[in-house]
Amino acid sequence: MVGVIVGEHESLDRALYRFKRKCAKAGVLREYKQARYFIKPSERRRLQRLKAMRRAHKMNRLQA
């Protein structure tokens, strides 16, 4: 569970910013999105492989 203690002289906006960052680092939204529906392990590996190929292609294009 992610939580933030708001300091005495800290603005609510700043505390909300810290909370959002902690949620992002903990992967709360990522876990939620993955739990919405089931993806077979083979499909998950295939998607990861495609994502890696796109990332590598993009890096090669930027270096040239």
PDB file of N, CA, C and O in Angstrom:
ATOM      1  N   MET A   1       0.842  -1.178   0.000  1.00  0.00           N
ATOM      2  CA  MET A   1       0.000   0.000   0.000  1.00  0.00           C
ATOM      3  C   MET A   1       0.885   1.237   0.000  1.00  0.00           C
ATOM      4  O   MET A   1       1.797   1.362   0.817  1.00  0.00           O
ATOM      5  N   VAL A   2       0.610   2.136  -0.912  1.00  0.00           N
ATOM      6  CA  VAL A   2       1.380   3.356  -1.050  1.00  0.00           C
ATOM      7  C   VAL A   2       0.700   4.441  -0.239  1.00  0.00           C
ATOM      8  O   VAL A   2      -0.519   4.604  -0.300  1.00  0.00           O
ATOM      9  N   GLY A   3       1.491   5.179   0.519  1.00  0.00           N
ATOM     10  CA  GLY A   3       0.940   6.264   1.321  1.00  0.00           C
ATOM     11  C   GLY A   3       1.927   7.402   1.440  1.00  0.00           C
ATOM     12  O   GLY A   3       3.132   7.223   1.264  1.00  0.00           O
ATOM     13  N   VAL A   4       1.399   8.579   1.741  1.00  0.00           N
ATOM     14  CA  VAL A   4       2.222   9.773   1.884  1.00  0.00           C
ATOM     15  C   VAL A   4       1.765  10.517   3.122  1.00  0.00           C
ATOM     16  O   VAL A   4       0.568  10.718   3.324  1.00  0.00           O
ATOM     17  N   ILE A   5       2.702  10.921   3.941  1.00  0.00           N
ATOM     18  CA  ILE A   5       2.397  11.736   5.110  1.00  0.00           C
ATOM     19  C   ILE A   5       2.646  13.189   4.726  1.00  0.00           C
ATOM     20  O   ILE A   5       3.747  13.554   4.314  1.00  0.00           O
ATOM     21  N   VAL A   6       1.613  14.011   4.865  1.00  0.00           N
ATOM     22  CA  VAL A   6       1.708  15.416   4.489  1.00  0.00           C
ATOM     23  C   VAL A   6       2.352  16.177   5.632  1.00  0.00           C
ATOM     24  O   VAL A   6       1.913  16.099   6.779  1.00  0.00           O
ATOM     25  N   GLY A   7       3.408  16.917   5.296  1.00  0.00           N
ATOM     26  CA  GLY A   7       4.100  17.703   6.302  1.00  0.00           C
ATOM     27  C   GLY A   7       3.272  18.891   6.754  1.00  0.00           C
ATOM     28  O   GLY A   7       2.279  19.247   6.118  1.00  0.00           O
ATOM     29  N   GLU A   8       3.684  19.501   7.854  1.00  0.00           N
ATOM     30  CA  GLU A   8       2.927  20.604   8.450  1.00  0.00           C
ATOM     31  C   GLU A   8       2.845  21.807   7.510  1.00  0.00           C
ATOM     32  O   GLU A   8       1.789  22.426   7.383  1.00  0.00           O
ATOM     33  N   HIS A   9       3.935  22.132   6.865  1.00  0.00           N
ATOM     34  CA  HIS A   9       3.967  23.307   5.992  1.00  0.00           C
ATOM     35  C   HIS A   9       4.058  22.909   4.513  1.00  0.00           C
ATOM     36  O   HIS A   9       4.558  23.674   3.688  1.00  0.00           O
ATOM     37  N   GLU A  10       3.579  21.728   4.192  1.00  0.00           N
ATOM     38  CA  GLU A  10       3.647  21.237   2.818  1.00  0.00           C
ATOM     39  C   GLU A  10       2.293  21.431   2.131  1.00  0.00           C
ATOM     40  O   GLU A  10       1.242  21.174   2.719  1.00  0.00           O
ATOM     41  N   SER A  11       2.338  21.883   0.892  1.00  0.00           N
ATOM     42  CA  SER A  11       1.084  22.084   0.171  1.00  0.00           C
ATOM     43  C   SER A  11       0.500  20.738  -0.249  1.00  0.00           C
ATOM     44  O   SER A  11       1.211  19.740  -0.364  1.00  0.00           O
ATOM     45  N   LEU A  12      -0.780  20.738  -0.470  1.00  0.00           N
ATOM     46  CA  LEU A  12      -1.467  19.521  -0.880  1.00  0.00           C
ATOM     47  C   LEU A  12      -1.023  19.107  -2.282  1.00  0.00           C
ATOM     48  O   LEU A  12      -0.930  17.916  -2.580  1.00  0.00           O
ATOM     49  N   ASP A  13      -0.751  20.088  -3.139  1.00  0.00           N
ATOM     50  CA  ASP A  13      -0.281  19.792  -4.491  1.00  0.00           C
ATOM     51  C   ASP A  13       1.042  19.037  -4.454  1.00  0.00           C
ATOM     52  O   ASP A  13       1.236  18.079  -5.202  1.00  0.00           O
ATOM     53  N   ARG A  14       1.939  19.464  -3.594  1.00  0.00           N
ATOM     54  CA  ARG A  14       3.246  18.808  -3.476  1.00  0.00           C
ATOM     55  C   ARG A  14       3.086  17.375  -2.957  1.00  0.00           C
ATOM     56  O   ARG A  14       3.753  16.457  -3.435  1.00  0.00           O
ATOM     57  N   ALA A  15       2.199  17.192  -1.979  1.00  0.00           N
ATOM     58  CA  ALA A  15       1.953  15.850  -1.439  1.00  0.00           C
ATOM     59  C   ALA A  15       1.330  14.945  -2.507  1.00  0.00           C
ATOM     60  O   ALA A  15       1.667  13.764  -2.593  1.00  0.00           O
ATOM     61  N   LEU A  16       0.429  15.491  -3.315  1.00  0.00           N
ATOM     62  CA  LEU A  16      -0.191  14.724  -4.383  1.00  0.00           C
ATOM     63  C   LEU A  16       0.848  14.317  -5.423  1.00  0.00           C
ATOM     64  O   LEU A  16       0.811  13.200  -5.940  1.00  0.00           O
ATOM     65  N   TYR A  17       1.765  15.216  -5.726  1.00  0.00           N
ATOM     66  CA  TYR A  17       2.858  14.932  -6.648  1.00  0.00           C
ATOM     67  C   TYR A  17       3.712  13.775  -6.119  1.00  0.00           C
ATOM     68  O   TYR A  17       4.050  12.862  -6.873  1.00  0.00           O
ATOM     69  N   ARG A  18       4.061  13.808  -4.831  1.00  0.00           N
ATOM     70  CA  ARG A  18       4.852  12.720  -4.234  1.00  0.00           C
ATOM     71  C   ARG A  18       4.082  11.406  -4.270  1.00  0.00           C
ATOM     72  O   ARG A  18       4.662  10.353  -4.533  1.00  0.00           O
ATOM     73  N   PHE A  19       2.771  11.463  -4.006  1.00  0.00           N
ATOM     74  CA  PHE A  19       1.941  10.261  -4.025  1.00  0.00           C
ATOM     75  C   PHE A  19       1.919   9.632  -5.415  1.00  0.00           C
ATOM     76  O   PHE A  19       2.066   8.418  -5.549  1.00  0.00           O
ATOM     77  N   LYS A  20       1.737  10.448  -6.445  1.00  0.00           N
ATOM     78  CA  LYS A  20       1.706   9.940  -7.816  1.00  0.00           C
ATOM     79  C   LYS A  20       3.039   9.298  -8.190  1.00  0.00           C
ATOM     80  O   LYS A  20       3.061   8.259  -8.850  1.00  0.00           O
ATOM     81  N   ARG A  21       4.140   9.903  -7.777  1.00  0.00           N
ATOM     82  CA  ARG A  21       5.455   9.338  -8.075  1.00  0.00           C
ATOM     83  C   ARG A  21       5.654   8.001  -7.376  1.00  0.00           C
ATOM     84  O   ARG A  21       6.196   7.063  -7.960  1.00  0.00           O
ATOM     85  N   LYS A  22       5.212   7.915  -6.118  1.00  0.00           N
ATOM     86  CA  LYS A  22       5.344   6.651  -5.390  1.00  0.00           C
ATOM     87  C   LYS A  22       4.494   5.560  -6.042  1.00  0.00           C
ATOM     88  O   LYS A  22       4.921   4.409  -6.130  1.00  0.00           O
ATOM     89  N   CYS A  23       3.306   5.917  -6.492  1.00  0.00           N
ATOM     90  CA  CYS A  23       2.436   4.944  -7.178  1.00  0.00           C
ATOM     91  C   CYS A  23       3.095   4.458  -8.460  1.00  0.00           C
ATOM     92  O   CYS A  23       3.054   3.269  -8.776  1.00  0.00           O
ATOM     93  N   ALA A  24       3.699   5.379  -9.193  1.00  0.00           N
ATOM     94  CA  ALA A  24       4.346   5.005 -10.445  1.00  0.00           C
ATOM     95  C   ALA A  24       5.531   4.079 -10.182  1.00  0.00           C
ATOM     96  O   ALA A  24       5.714   3.092 -10.895  1.00  0.00           O
ATOM     97  N   LYS A  25       6.335   4.387  -9.166  1.00  0.00           N
ATOM     98  CA  LYS A  25       7.496   3.551  -8.853  1.00  0.00           C
ATOM     99  C   LYS A  25       7.082   2.181  -8.344  1.00  0.00           C
ATOM    100  O   LYS A  25       7.746   1.185  -8.628  1.00  0.00           O
ATOM    101  N   ALA A  26       5.989   2.124  -7.594  1.00  0.00           N
ATOM    102  CA  ALA A  26       5.521   0.846  -7.061  1.00  0.00           C
ATOM    103  C   ALA A  26       4.826   0.001  -8.133  1.00  0.00           C
ATOM    104  O   ALA A  26       4.640  -1.201  -7.946  1.00  0.00           O
ATOM    105  N   GLY A  27       4.444   0.619  -9.253  1.00  0.00           N
ATOM    106  CA  GLY A  27       3.802  -0.114 -10.334  1.00  0.00           C
ATOM    107  C   GLY A  27       2.341  -0.425 -10.080  1.00  0.00           C
ATOM    108  O   GLY A  27       1.833  -1.437 -10.563  1.00  0.00           O
ATOM    109  N   VAL A  28       1.658   0.423  -9.335  1.00  0.00           N
ATOM    110  CA  VAL A  28       0.261   0.172  -8.986  1.00  0.00           C
ATOM    111  C   VAL A  28      -0.615   0.156 -10.230  1.00  0.00           C
ATOM    112  O   VAL A  28      -1.414  -0.764 -10.407  1.00  0.00           O
ATOM    113  N   LEU A  29      -0.480   1.153 -11.093  1.00  0.00           N
ATOM    114  CA  LEU A  29      -1.308   1.199 -12.305  1.00  0.00           C
ATOM    115  C   LEU A  29      -0.970   0.062 -13.260  1.00  0.00           C
ATOM    116  O   LEU A  29      -1.861  -0.500 -13.897  1.00  0.00           O
ATOM    117  N   ARG A  30       0.299  -0.276 -13.364  1.00  0.00           N
ATOM    118  CA  ARG A  30       0.710  -1.368 -14.245  1.00  0.00           C
ATOM    119  C   ARG A  30       0.073  -2.677 -13.793  1.00  0.00           C
ATOM    120  O   ARG A  30      -0.429  -3.441 -14.617  1.00  0.00           O
ATOM    121  N   GLU A  31       0.091  -2.940 -12.484  1.00  0.00           N
ATOM    122  CA  GLU A  31      -0.525  -4.155 -11.954  1.00  0.00           C
ATOM    123  C   GLU A  31      -2.025  -4.160 -12.205  1.00  0.00           C
ATOM    124  O   GLU A  31      -2.604  -5.191 -12.547  1.00  0.00           O
ATOM    125  N   TYR A  32      -2.646  -3.002 -12.035  1.00  0.00           N
ATOM    126  CA  TYR A  32      -4.092  -2.903 -12.260  1.00  0.00           C
ATOM    127  C   TYR A  32      -4.437  -3.215 -13.714  1.00  0.00           C
ATOM    128  O   TYR A  32      -5.367  -3.973 -13.988  1.00  0.00           O
ATOM    129  N   LYS A  33      -3.693  -2.637 -14.631  1.00  0.00           N
ATOM    130  CA  LYS A  33      -3.962  -2.848 -16.044  1.00  0.00           C
ATOM    131  C   LYS A  33      -3.740  -4.304 -16.441  1.00  0.00           C
ATOM    132  O   LYS A  33      -4.475  -4.840 -17.271  1.00  0.00           O
ATOM    133  N   GLN A  34      -2.735  -4.944 -15.856  1.00  0.00           N
ATOM    134  CA  GLN A  34      -2.470  -6.343 -16.173  1.00  0.00           C
ATOM    135  C   GLN A  34      -3.539  -7.259 -15.592  1.00  0.00           C
ATOM    136  O   GLN A  34      -3.817  -8.317 -16.158  1.00  0.00           O
ATOM    137  N   ALA A  35      -4.137  -6.873 -14.482  1.00  0.00           N
ATOM    138  CA  ALA A  35      -5.120  -7.729 -13.820  1.00  0.00           C
ATOM    139  C   ALA A  35      -6.512  -7.595 -14.427  1.00  0.00           C
ATOM    140  O   ALA A  35      -7.408  -8.359 -14.066  1.00  0.00           O
ATOM    141  N   ARG A  36      -6.718  -6.649 -15.335  1.00  0.00           N
ATOM    142  CA  ARG A  36      -8.043  -6.473 -15.919  1.00  0.00           C
ATOM    143  C   ARG A  36      -8.461  -7.661 -16.766  1.00  0.00           C
ATOM    144  O   ARG A  36      -9.639  -8.017 -16.793  1.00  0.00           O
ATOM    145  N   TYR A  37      -7.523  -8.272 -17.449  1.00  0.00           N
ATOM    146  CA  TYR A  37      -7.840  -9.433 -18.272  1.00  0.00           C
ATOM    147  C   TYR A  37      -6.626 -10.347 -18.322  1.00  0.00           C
ATOM    148  O   TYR A  37      -5.496  -9.912 -18.095  1.00  0.00           O
ATOM    149  N   PHE A  38      -6.870 -11.613 -18.619  1.00  0.00           N
ATOM    150  CA  PHE A  38      -5.805 -12.604 -18.614  1.00  0.00           C
ATOM    151  C   PHE A  38      -5.123 -12.654 -19.966  1.00  0.00           C
ATOM    152  O   PHE A  38      -5.782 -12.674 -21.006  1.00  0.00           O
ATOM    153  N   ILE A  39      -3.799 -12.675 -19.945  1.00  0.00           N
ATOM    154  CA  ILE A  39      -3.009 -12.865 -21.161  1.00  0.00           C
ATOM    155  C   ILE A  39      -2.200 -14.138 -20.968  1.00  0.00           C
ATOM    156  O   ILE A  39      -1.514 -14.310 -19.959  1.00  0.00           O
ATOM    157  N   LYS A  40      -2.290 -15.022 -21.946  1.00  0.00           N
ATOM    158  CA  LYS A  40      -1.547 -16.276 -21.847  1.00  0.00           C
ATOM    159  C   LYS A  40      -0.049 -15.973 -21.782  1.00  0.00           C
ATOM    160  O   LYS A  40       0.404 -14.997 -22.381  1.00  0.00           O
ATOM    161  N   PRO A  41       0.733 -16.799 -21.061  1.00  0.00           N
ATOM    162  CA  PRO A  41       2.170 -16.567 -20.969  1.00  0.00           C
ATOM    163  C   PRO A  41       2.857 -16.506 -22.325  1.00  0.00           C
ATOM    164  O   PRO A  41       3.774 -15.706 -22.511  1.00  0.00           O
ATOM    165  N   SER A  42       2.432 -17.333 -23.276  1.00  0.00           N
ATOM    166  CA  SER A  42       3.052 -17.312 -24.599  1.00  0.00           C
ATOM    167  C   SER A  42       2.762 -15.980 -25.300  1.00  0.00           C
ATOM    168  O   SER A  42       3.633 -15.427 -25.971  1.00  0.00           O
ATOM    169  N   GLU A  43       1.551 -15.472 -25.145  1.00  0.00           N
ATOM    170  CA  GLU A  43       1.184 -14.186 -25.743  1.00  0.00           C
ATOM    171  C   GLU A  43       1.971 -13.047 -25.087  1.00  0.00           C
ATOM    172  O   GLU A  43       2.408 -12.117 -25.765  1.00  0.00           O
ATOM    173  N   ARG A  44       2.146 -13.127 -23.770  1.00  0.00           N
ATOM    174  CA  ARG A  44       2.913 -12.098 -23.042  1.00  0.00           C
ATOM    175  C   ARG A  44       4.364 -12.064 -23.543  1.00  0.00           C
ATOM    176  O   ARG A  44       4.928 -10.989 -23.747  1.00  0.00           O
ATOM    177  N   ARG A  45       4.968 -13.255 -23.740  1.00  0.00           N
ATOM    178  CA  ARG A  45       6.345 -13.313 -24.262  1.00  0.00           C
ATOM    179  C   ARG A  45       6.424 -12.752 -25.672  1.00  0.00           C
ATOM    180  O   ARG A  45       7.373 -12.045 -26.013  1.00  0.00           O
ATOM    181  N   ARG A  46       5.420 -13.069 -26.496  1.00  0.00           N
ATOM    182  CA  ARG A  46       5.394 -12.569 -27.873  1.00  0.00           C
ATOM    183  C   ARG A  46       5.305 -11.040 -27.893  1.00  0.00           C
ATOM    184  O   ARG A  46       5.995 -10.382 -28.672  1.00  0.00           O
ATOM    185  N   LEU A  47       4.459 -10.485 -27.035  1.00  0.00           N
ATOM    186  CA  LEU A  47       4.325  -9.029 -26.969  1.00  0.00           C
ATOM    187  C   LEU A  47       5.607  -8.368 -26.479  1.00  0.00           C
ATOM    188  O   LEU A  47       5.996  -7.314 -26.982  1.00  0.00           O
ATOM    189  N   GLN A  48       6.267  -8.985 -25.497  1.00  0.00           N
ATOM    190  CA  GLN A  48       7.529  -8.443 -25.004  1.00  0.00           C
ATOM    191  C   GLN A  48       8.598  -8.475 -26.092  1.00  0.00           C
ATOM    192  O   GLN A  48       9.387  -7.539 -26.224  1.00  0.00           O
ATOM    193  N   ARG A  49       8.619  -9.553 -26.868  1.00  0.00           N
ATOM    194  CA  ARG A  49       9.589  -9.669 -27.955  1.00  0.00           C
ATOM    195  C   ARG A  49       9.342  -8.599 -29.020  1.00  0.00           C
ATOM    196  O   ARG A  49      10.287  -7.979 -29.510  1.00  0.00           O
ATOM    197  N   LEU A  50       8.075  -8.382 -29.377  1.00  0.00           N
ATOM    198  CA  LEU A  50       7.742  -7.344 -30.355  1.00  0.00           C
ATOM    199  C   LEU A  50       8.113  -5.955 -29.841  1.00  0.00           C
ATOM    200  O   LEU A  50       8.618  -5.120 -30.590  1.00  0.00           O
ATOM    201  N   LYS A  51       7.861  -5.723 -28.574  1.00  0.00           N
ATOM    202  CA  LYS A  51       8.196  -4.429 -27.977  1.00  0.00           C
ATOM    203  C   LYS A  51       9.703  -4.196 -28.003  1.00  0.00           C
ATOM    204  O   LYS A  51      10.156  -3.087 -28.285  1.00  0.00           O
ATOM    205  N   ALA A  52      10.478  -5.234 -27.711  1.00  0.00           N
ATOM    206  CA  ALA A  52      11.938  -5.131 -27.741  1.00  0.00           C
ATOM    207  C   ALA A  52      12.430  -4.876 -29.162  1.00  0.00           C
ATOM    208  O   ALA A  52      13.362  -4.100 -29.371  1.00  0.00           O
ATOM    209  N   MET A  53      11.799  -5.533 -30.142  1.00  0.00           N
ATOM    210  CA  MET A  53      12.200  -5.331 -31.535  1.00  0.00           C
ATOM    211  C   MET A  53      11.920  -3.896 -31.982  1.00  0.00           C
ATOM    212  O   MET A  53      12.743  -3.288 -32.666  1.00  0.00           O
ATOM    213  N   ARG A  54      10.778  -3.362 -31.605  1.00  0.00           N
ATOM    214  CA  ARG A  54      10.447  -1.973 -31.954  1.00  0.00           C
ATOM    215  C   ARG A  54      11.430  -1.005 -31.306  1.00  0.00           C
ATOM    216  O   ARG A  54      11.883  -0.050 -31.939  1.00  0.00           O
ATOM    217  N   ARG A  55      11.757  -1.258 -30.039  1.00  0.00           N
ATOM    218  CA  ARG A  55      12.696  -0.398 -29.313  1.00  0.00           C
ATOM    219  C   ARG A  55      14.074  -0.445 -29.961  1.00  0.00           C
ATOM    220  O   ARG A  55      14.718   0.594 -30.112  1.00  0.00           O
ATOM    221  N   ALA A  56      14.540  -1.642 -30.350  1.00  0.00           N
ATOM    222  CA  ALA A  56      15.842  -1.790 -31.000  1.00  0.00           C
ATOM    223  C   ALA A  56      15.849  -1.101 -32.361  1.00  0.00           C
ATOM    224  O   ALA A  56      16.825  -0.447 -32.728  1.00  0.00           O
ATOM    225  N   HIS A  57      14.760  -1.252 -33.106  1.00  0.00           N
ATOM    226  CA  HIS A  57      14.661  -0.612 -34.420  1.00  0.00           C
ATOM    227  C   HIS A  57      14.714   0.912 -34.271  1.00  0.00           C
ATOM    228  O   HIS A  57      15.364   1.599 -35.059  1.00  0.00           O
ATOM    229  N   LYS A  58      14.033   1.421 -33.270  1.00  0.00           N
ATOM    230  CA  LYS A  58      14.010   2.865 -33.029  1.00  0.00           C
ATOM    231  C   LYS A  58      15.416   3.365 -32.657  1.00  0.00           C
ATOM    232  O   LYS A  58      15.849   4.414 -33.135  1.00  0.00           O
ATOM    233  N   MET A  59      16.117   2.616 -31.811  1.00  0.00           N
ATOM    234  CA  MET A  59      17.464   3.014 -31.402  1.00  0.00           C
ATOM    235  C   MET A  59      18.417   2.991 -32.600  1.00  0.00           C
ATOM    236  O   MET A  59      19.249   3.888 -32.743  1.00  0.00           O
ATOM    237  N   ASN A  60      18.303   1.974 -33.462  1.00  0.00           N
ATOM    238  CA  ASN A  60      19.130   1.894 -34.651  1.00  0.00           C
ATOM    239  C   ASN A  60      18.862   3.059 -35.606  1.00  0.00           C
ATOM    240  O   ASN A  60      19.784   3.595 -36.222  1.00  0.00           O
ATOM    241  N   ARG A  61      17.603   3.435 -35.718  1.00  0.00           N
ATOM    242  CA  ARG A  61      17.228   4.544 -36.581  1.00  0.00           C
ATOM    243  C   ARG A  61      17.778   5.864 -36.047  1.00  0.00           C
ATOM    244  O   ARG A  61      18.186   6.719 -36.833  1.00  0.00           O
ATOM    245  N   LEU A  62      17.796   6.045 -34.743  1.00  0.00           N
ATOM    246  CA  LEU A  62      18.293   7.283 -34.147  1.00  0.00           C
ATOM    247  C   LEU A  62      19.815   7.384 -34.247  1.00  0.00           C
ATOM    248  O   LEU A  62      20.353   8.485 -34.366  1.00  0.00           O
ATOM    249  N   GLN A  63      20.510   6.252 -34.201  1.00  0.00           N
ATOM    250  CA  GLN A  63      21.978   6.260 -34.257  1.00  0.00           C
ATOM    251  C   GLN A  63      22.494   6.534 -35.667  1.00  0.00           C
ATOM    252  O   GLN A  63      23.591   7.069 -35.829  1.00  0.00           O
ATOM    253  N   ALA A  64      21.735   6.183 -36.664  1.00  0.00           N
ATOM    254  CA  ALA A  64      22.196   6.338 -38.054  1.00  0.00           C
ATOM    255  C   ALA A  64      22.068   7.759 -38.547  1.00  0.00           C
ATOM    256  O   ALA A  64      22.413   8.049 -39.692  1.00  0.00           O
TER     257      ALA A  64
END
